[in-house]
């Protein structure tokens, strides 16, 4: 047995990205009213930037989306990518394990 990680093919990588994209897009769209093309751009940026909107983009998108919607989007992407059953190792990237627990 080998501990080496096998790199994903281009098609596999594209499938994973689209799967994550569709999951986050549907979750945020169900909860907040954000224009479709703006939400699509925000989801792509979050997925490309480890779950965060870049500061420059954040300033632009806060004009068109609620701060709560942006925070929820980032939380969804971070949880999907780095959470307990996420796509990436939590040891490799910074995330808080208790950030998703229910408030008491």
C-alpha positions, 0 to 999 in steps of 0.5 A, a space after each residue: 500500500 502507498 500513502 501517496 495521493 493520486 492526482 485527479 484528472 482534469 475531468 475529475 477536477 472539473 466534476 468536483 468543482 461543479 459539484 461543489 459549485 452546485 451544492 453551495 449555489 443551491 444552499 445560498 439561493 434557497 436562503 437569500 435573495 441574491 441576483 443569480 449572476 452575482 451569486 454565481 460569481 461569488 460562489 466561484 470566487 469563494 471556491 477559488 480562494 479557499 472559502 473567502 471572498 477577496 477583500 477587493 471583491 467583497 467591497 464590490 459585492 456588499 453593494 448588491 448582497 446582504 452581509 449575512 448572505 456573504 457570511 453564509 456563502 463563505 461558511 457553506 464553502 468553508 464547511 464543504 471544503 474543509 469541514 469534517 467530511 470536506 474535500 481537503 484535509 483540515 490539518 492542511 488548512 485553517 478552520 475551526 471545528 466548532 464553528 458549525 455547532 448549534 448555539 446553546 
